[in-house]
């Protein structure tokens, strides 16, 4: 070993059945903003992957019967550990993902809550009693209905929330007593590996968790492995649907994104607030959020007043080094992603859209962009742009607005700025989305609430209690000869 090699940092280990392990194969992790290498991580060997899966299958029964207080204590420990190391972890998220530090800090705080919520749910995940003597043939009988894990879980997480979306795979699995193998995005593996450190400090039995940074070929094999009967995937639609096709007999939960719409109704009293929220949440995480605002649908009666406010708010957003606390919009995950967004915007402009703001790329950074008069077939309107782009449409009334929201292959969440209760309840009845946010953008998410979509946005739900239901199945025990 030469002198320079002596000073190279040790690659971050994979987590194989609760234990850190090195391997000869490594993967560099680069900062999206400047391209600097920030770490290397170990790529598990075929033998390590096999041992991780075998350990998960072997420990499944033990973990399922582990007392609730043990699982809850483990989740509480992770929550406390994240809180204690919040500043360090936020810096890690920013370094691997490129999101501004202010948003990384919020992600850490959300993950703290996610594990805390899971600990609380683990303590009260008890099932229910059903009297069966409501029918004469079942006199003296009582049913105990409980949910039990379907088996070990393969959790596949994306790059855009490298900590909290991994938390949404791990926390509900541990809460119900299901072993989990986590496959983080190879571009952003550091936060997931850090969660492995915290989980390893708990009393969970060996095999309860593994964190494997593996490629597409290895992931495909894991998806097909019968020892992993549950697959929970968050990411792009084409990949998600292909996973379902590859595992038709498994329980597959898909969160596949969308092209979130925000409707500004004529009755909304504070257009400044609406403009601020839409500008911020169309561009936070550089637009790389499945519930970022993408389509802005404004009633004509307020469009002339609203649009200048929106442009002012978008133009005021500061881009740059994401470690700068004043920066609001950082780089995209890599230069290729920014190039794709630039191409989509250029295609829309060539098709007749008007560029009102932005439209410029600097490496992996794409300027916050506003388009109007966008053809509905343009990708920036019809597809998930997953970048800092807002497409504005002016409509005559609520009827037209709701029709445009629904004219989409996706249905994750929508926001409707209205104070009219009738309009709000009509939106809930008519809009084909998994979540409706009244008086705010579609980008709001509380980590304890059911979260997921319809149509091309997938099915199944995240949110701790809802995810716990997806990972489990009902089992019934009937007691007989009772005096009820």
C-alpha positions in Angstrom: 0.0 0.0 0.0 1.4 3.4 -1.0 1.2 6.5 1.2 -1.8 8.0 -0.6 -3.7 4.8 -0.2 -3.1 4.8 3.5 -5.2 8.0 3.8 -8.2 6.9 1.8 -11.3 6.6 3.9 -12.5 3.1 4.6 -15.5 2.3 2.3 -18.9 2.4 4.1 -19.8 -1.3 4.8 -22.9 -3.1 3.7 -25.2 -4.3 6.5 -25.7 -8.1 6.3 -28.1 -9.5 8.9 -27.5 -6.6 11.3 -23.7 -6.7 11.0 -21.4 -4.4 9.0 -19.4 -6.2 6.3 -16.8 -5.0 3.8 -16.3 -6.3 0.3 -13.8 -6.0 -2.5 -16.2 -4.2 -4.8 -16.9 -0.5 -4.1 -19.0 2.3 -5.5 -18.1 6.0 -5.3 -20.7 8.5 -4.3 -20.5 12.0 -5.9 -21.8 15.4 -4.8 -24.4 16.5 -7.3 -23.4 20.2 -7.0 -19.7 20.0 -7.8 -19.1 16.4 -8.8 -16.7 15.8 -6.0 -16.4 12.2 -4.6 -17.7 12.3 -1.0 -17.5 8.6 -0.1 -17.3 5.1 -1.3 -19.6 2.3 -0.3 -19.3 -1.5 -0.4 -21.2 -3.4 -3.0 -22.2 -6.7 -1.4 -21.0 -9.9 -3.1 -23.4 -12.6 -4.3 -22.6 -14.6 -1.1 -23.4 -11.6 1.1 -26.7 -11.0 -0.6 -27.6 -14.7 -0.2 -26.7 -14.6 3.5 -28.8 -11.5 4.0 -31.9 -13.1 2.3 -31.4 -16.5 4.1 -31.0 -14.7 7.5 -34.2 -12.7 6.9 -36.1 -15.9 6.0 -34.7 -17.8 9.0 -35.5 -15.0 11.6 -39.0 -14.3 10.3 -40.8 -16.4 12.8 -38.7 -15.2 15.7 -39.1 -11.6 14.8 -42.9 -12.0 14.3 -43.2 -13.2 17.9 -40.7 -10.8 19.4 -42.5 -8.8 22.2 -43.9 -5.4 21.0 -41.8 -3.6 23.6 -38.6 -4.9 22.0 -39.6 -3.7 18.5 -40.9 -0.4 19.9 -37.7 0.2 21.8 -35.6 -0.4 18.7 -37.7 2.1 16.8 -37.5 4.6 19.6 -33.7 4.2 19.7 -33.4 5.0 16.0 -35.6 8.1 16.4 -33.5 9.4 19.3 -30.3 8.6 17.4 -31.4 10.6 14.4 -32.4 13.5 16.6 -29.0 13.5 18.4 -27.1 13.4 15.1 -29.5 15.6 13.1 -26.9 18.2 11.9 -24.5 15.5 10.7 -27.2 13.6 9.0 -28.6 16.7 7.3 -25.1 17.4 5.9 -24.9 13.8 4.6 -28.2 14.1 2.8 -27.2 17.4 1.2 -23.8 15.9 0.2 -25.2 12.8 -1.5 -28.5 14.2 -2.8 -27.8 17.9 -3.5 -30.9 19.2 -1.8 -30.4 22.5 0.1 -29.4 22.1 3.7 -32.7 23.7 4.9 -34.7 20.9 3.2 -32.3 18.2 4.4 -32.8 19.3 8.0 -36.6 19.0 7.5 -36.1 15.6 6.1 -34.2 14.5 9.2 -36.9 15.9 11.5 -39.5 14.0 9.5 -37.5 10.7 9.8 -37.3 11.3 13.6 -41.1 11.4 13.6 -41.5 8.5 11.3 -39.6 6.1 13.6 -41.4 7.6 16.7 -44.8 7.1 15.0 -43.8 3.5 14.2 -42.8 2.8 17.8 -46.2 4.1 19.0 -48.0 1.9 16.4 -46.0 -1.2 17.4 -47.2 -0.9 20.9 -50.9 -0.8 19.9 -51.0 -3.1 16.9 -53.3 -5.5 18.7 -56.1 -6.7 16.5 -59.7 -6.9 17.4 -62.4 -9.1 19.0 -65.5 -10.0 17.1 -68.6 -11.5 18.7 -69.9 -14.3 16.5 -73.1 -14.9 18.4 -74.9 -12.4 16.3 -75.9 -15.5 14.3 -77.6 -18.4 16.2 -75.2 -21.0 14.7 -72.3 -19.3 16.4 -73.6 -18.9 19.9 -70.8 -18.9 22.5 -68.1 -18.1 19.9 -65.7 -15.2 19.8 -63.2 -14.4 17.0 -59.8 -12.9 17.7 -58.6 -11.2 14.5 -55.0 -10.2 14.3 -52.7 -9.1 11.5 -49.4 -10.9 11.1 -46.5 -10.3 8.7 -46.7 -11.8 5.3 -43.0 -12.5 5.5 -39.7 -10.7 4.9 -39.9 -7.5 3.0 -37.8 -6.1 0.1 -37.9 -2.3 0.4 -36.7 -0.4 -2.6 -36.2 3.4 -2.1 -35.4 6.3 -4.5 -32.8 9.0 -4.4 -35.0 12.1 -3.7 -35.6 11.5 0.0 -32.6 9.2 0.9 -33.4 9.1 4.6 -37.1 9.5 5.1 -38.3 7.2 2.3 -36.0 4.5 3.6 -37.5 5.2 7.0 -40.9 4.5 5.5 -39.7 1.1 4.4 -37.9 0.1 7.6 -40.1 1.5 10.3 -43.4 -0.2 9.5 -41.7 -3.5 8.8 -40.0 -3.5 12.2 -43.2 -2.3 13.9 -45.1 -5.4 12.6 -42.2 -7.8 13.1 -41.2 -8.4 9.5 -37.5 -8.7 8.5 -36.6 -6.2 5.9 -33.9 -5.9 3.2 -33.4 -2.3 2.1 -32.2 -1.5 -1.4 -31.4 2.2 -1.4 -30.7 4.2 -4.6 -27.0 3.6 -5.6 -26.6 7.4 -6.1 -27.7 8.1 -2.5 -26.8 5.2 -0.3 -25.2 7.0 2.7 -28.4 7.8 4.7 -29.6 4.2 4.4 -26.3 2.9 5.6 -26.4 5.3 8.5 -29.8 3.9 9.5 -28.1 0.5 9.6 -25.6 1.9 12.2 -28.5 2.9 14.4 -30.5 -0.3 14.0 -27.4 -2.4 14.8 -27.3 -0.7 18.2 -30.7 -2.3 19.1 -31.7 -5.7 20.5 -33.3 -6.8 17.2 -32.4 -10.4 16.4 -29.8 -11.1 13.7 -31.4 -11.0 10.2 -34.0 -8.4 11.2 -32.5 -6.0 8.7 -29.9 -5.7 5.9 -28.9 -2.7 3.8 -27.7 -3.7 0.3 -26.4 -1.3 -2.3 -26.9 -3.4 -5.4 -27.5 -2.8 -9.0 -30.5 -3.6 -11.3 -29.5 -7.2 -12.0 -29.2 -8.1 -8.4 -32.4 -6.2 -7.5 -34.3 -8.2 -10.2 -33.2 -11.4 -8.6 -34.3 -10.2 -5.1 -37.7 -9.2 -6.5 -38.2 -12.8 -7.8 -36.8 -14.5 -4.7 -39.7 -16.4 -3.1 -38.2 -15.9 0.4 -39.1 -12.2 0.1 -42.9 -12.3 -0.4 -43.5 -8.6 0.0 -42.0 -5.9 -2.3 -42.4 -2.2 -1.3 -41.2 0.1 -4.1 -41.1 3.9 -4.3 -39.8 5.3 -7.6 -40.6 5.7 -11.3 -43.7 4.1 -13.0 -42.0 2.0 -15.6 -39.7 0.4 -13.1 -42.5 -0.1 -10.6 -44.9 -1.8 -13.0 -42.0 -4.0 -14.3 -41.4 -5.2 -10.8 -45.1 -6.2 -10.4 -44.9 -8.1 -13.7 -41.8 -9.9 -12.4 -43.5 -10.9 -9.2 -47.2 -11.6 -10.0 -47.8 -13.7 -6.9 -46.2 -11.4 -4.4 -47.7 -8.6 -2.3 -46.3 -5.5 -4.2 -46.8 -2.0 -3.0 -46.1 0.8 -5.5 -45.7 4.5 -5.0 -45.0 5.8 -8.4 -45.2 9.5 -8.4 -47.4 12.0 -10.3 -47.7 15.4 -11.9 -49.3 17.3 -9.1 -51.8 20.0 -9.8 -52.6 23.1 -7.8 -55.9 24.7 -8.5 -56.3 28.4 -7.6 -60.0 29.2 -7.4 -61.6 32.6 -7.8 -62.8 32.7 -4.2 -59.3 32.3 -2.7 -58.7 35.5 -0.7 -54.9 35.4 -0.4 -53.2 35.1 -3.8 -49.9 36.2 -2.3 -49.9 33.1 -0.1 -51.0 30.8 -2.9 -48.2 32.2 -5.2 -45.6 31.8 -2.5 -46.6 28.2 -1.7 -46.8 27.2 -5.3 -43.4 28.8 -6.1 -41.7 27.1 -3.2 -43.2 23.7 -3.6 -42.8 23.6 -7.3 -39.1 24.0 -6.8 -38.2 22.5 -3.4 -35.9 19.5 -3.8 -35.2 21.0 -7.3 -38.7 19.7 -8.1 -37.6 16.2 -7.5 -40.6 15.2 -5.4 -43.5 13.1 -6.6 -45.9 15.6 -5.0 -44.1 18.8 -6.1 -46.4 21.3 -7.9 -46.1 20.8 -11.6 -49.4 21.9 -13.1 -50.9 25.3 -11.9 -54.5 25.7 -12.9 -55.9 29.2 -12.3 -59.4 30.5 -12.7 -59.5 33.4 -15.3 -61.1 35.8 -12.8 -57.9 36.0 -10.7 -55.3 35.0 -13.3 -54.1 38.5 -14.2 -53.5 39.3 -10.5 -52.1 35.9 -9.6 -49.6 35.3 -12.4 -47.3 38.3 -11.7 -47.2 37.3 -8.0 -46.2 33.8 -9.0 -43.4 35.0 -11.3 -42.1 37.4 -8.6 -41.9 34.5 -6.1 -40.2 32.1 -8.6 -37.7 34.7 -9.7 -36.8 35.4 -6.1 -35.8 31.8 -5.3 -32.1 31.5 -4.8 -30.1 28.7 -6.5 -26.5 27.7 -5.8 -24.4 25.6 -3.4 -26.9 23.6 -1.3 -24.7 23.9 1.8 -25.4 27.6 1.8 -28.3 28.2 4.3 -29.8 30.9 2.1 -30.1 28.6 -1.0 -33.6 27.4 -1.7 -33.1 25.4 -4.9 -30.1 23.2 -5.3 -28.9 21.0 -8.2 -30.7 18.1 -9.6 -29.4 14.6 -8.7 -27.0 14.7 -11.7 -26.3 16.6 -14.9 -28.2 14.0 -17.0 -31.4 14.8 -15.1 -31.0 18.5 -15.7 -30.3 17.9 -19.4 -33.6 15.9 -19.6 -35.6 18.7 -18.0 -34.0 21.2 -20.3 -35.0 19.1 -23.3 -38.6 18.8 -22.1 -38.9 22.6 -21.7 -37.4 23.2 -25.1 -39.8 20.7 -26.7 -42.7 22.5 -25.0 -41.6 25.9 -26.2 -41.1 24.6 -29.8 -44.7 23.3 -29.6 -46.1 26.7 -28.6 -45.6 27.2 -24.9 -44.4 30.6 -23.6 -41.4 30.7 -21.4 -42.1 33.2 -18.6 -39.2 32.5 -16.2 -36.1 30.3 -16.0 -35.3 27.9 -18.8 -31.5 27.9 -18.1 -29.2 25.1 -17.1 -25.8 25.4 -15.3 -24.4 21.9 -15.0 -26.8 19.9 -12.8 -28.6 23.0 -11.7 -31.8 24.0 -13.6 -33.3 27.4 -13.0 -36.8 27.6 -11.6 -39.0 27.8 -14.7 -42.5 28.9 -15.5 -44.3 28.1 -18.7 -47.8 29.1 -19.9 -50.0 28.0 -22.8 -48.4 24.6 -22.7 -49.9 22.0 -25.1 -51.5 19.3 -23.0 -49.6 16.6 -24.9 -46.2 18.2 -24.0 -44.1 16.1 -21.5 -43.9 19.0 -19.0 -47.7 18.8 -18.7 -48.6 15.2 -19.4 -45.6 13.4 -17.7 -43.8 13.7 -14.4 -41.2 16.3 -15.1 -39.4 15.7 -11.7 -37.7 19.0 -12.0 -38.2 22.7 -11.1 -40.8 23.5 -13.8 -44.3 25.0 -13.4 -46.8 24.8 -16.2 -49.7 27.3 -15.9 -53.1 26.9 -17.4 -55.9 29.5 -17.2 -59.4 28.1 -17.1 -62.9 29.6 -17.2 -64.3 27.9 -14.0 -64.0 25.1 -11.5 -65.6 22.6 -14.0 -62.7 23.1 -16.4 -60.1 23.1 -13.6 -61.2 19.8 -12.2 -61.4 18.3 -15.7 -57.8 19.3 -16.3 -56.7 17.8 -13.0 -58.3 14.5 -13.9 -57.0 14.5 -17.5 -53.8 12.8 -16.4 -52.3 9.3 -16.3 -51.4 10.0 -12.7 -53.4 10.5 -9.5 -51.2 11.0 -6.5 -52.3 14.3 -4.8 -53.8 17.6 -5.7 -54.2 21.0 -4.0 -57.2 23.2 -4.3 -57.0 26.8 -3.0 -60.6 27.5 -2.0 -62.6 28.7 1.0 -65.8 27.4 -0.4 -66.9 24.3 1.5 -69.0 23.1 -1.4 -66.1 23.3 -3.8 -63.9 21.5 -1.4 -66.3 18.6 -1.0 -67.0 18.5 -4.7 -63.2 18.2 -5.3 -63.0 15.3 -2.9 -65.8 13.6 -4.8 -64.6 14.3 -8.3 -60.8 14.4 -8.4 -59.1 11.1 -9.1 -56.3 11.4 -6.6 -55.2 9.6 -3.5 -54.9 12.8 -1.5 -56.5 16.2 -1.7 -55.1 19.2 0.2 -57.6 22.0 0.6 -56.1 25.5 1.0 -52.6 24.5 0.1 -50.3 22.8 -2.4 -50.4 19.0 -3.2 -46.9 18.8 -1.7 -48.2 18.5 1.9 -47.6 15.2 3.6 -47.8 14.2 7.2 -45.8 11.0 7.8 -48.5 9.3 9.9 -51.3 9.8 7.3 -52.2 7.4 4.5 -50.2 8.4 1.5 -50.4 7.0 -2.1 -52.2 7.4 -5.4 -54.5 5.9 -8.0 -54.1 5.3 -11.7 -50.5 5.5 -12.8 -49.4 6.7 -9.3 -49.6 3.1 -8.1 -51.5 1.5 -5.2 -51.0 0.6 -1.6 -50.3 3.2 1.0 -47.4 4.6 2.9 -47.9 6.3 6.3 -47.0 4.0 9.2 -50.3 2.5 10.1 -51.4 2.1 6.4 -48.0 0.5 5.5 -48.3 -1.9 8.4 -51.6 -3.1 7.0 -50.0 -3.6 3.5 -47.2 -5.7 5.0 -49.5 -8.0 7.0 -52.5 -10.3 6.5 -55.4 -11.1 8.8 -55.4 -14.3 10.8 -58.4 -15.5 12.8 -58.7 -17.6 15.9 -62.2 -18.6 17.1 -62.8 -19.4 20.7 -65.8 -21.7 21.5 -68.0 -22.5 24.4 -67.9 -19.0 25.9 -70.6 -17.1 27.8 -70.5 -13.7 26.1 
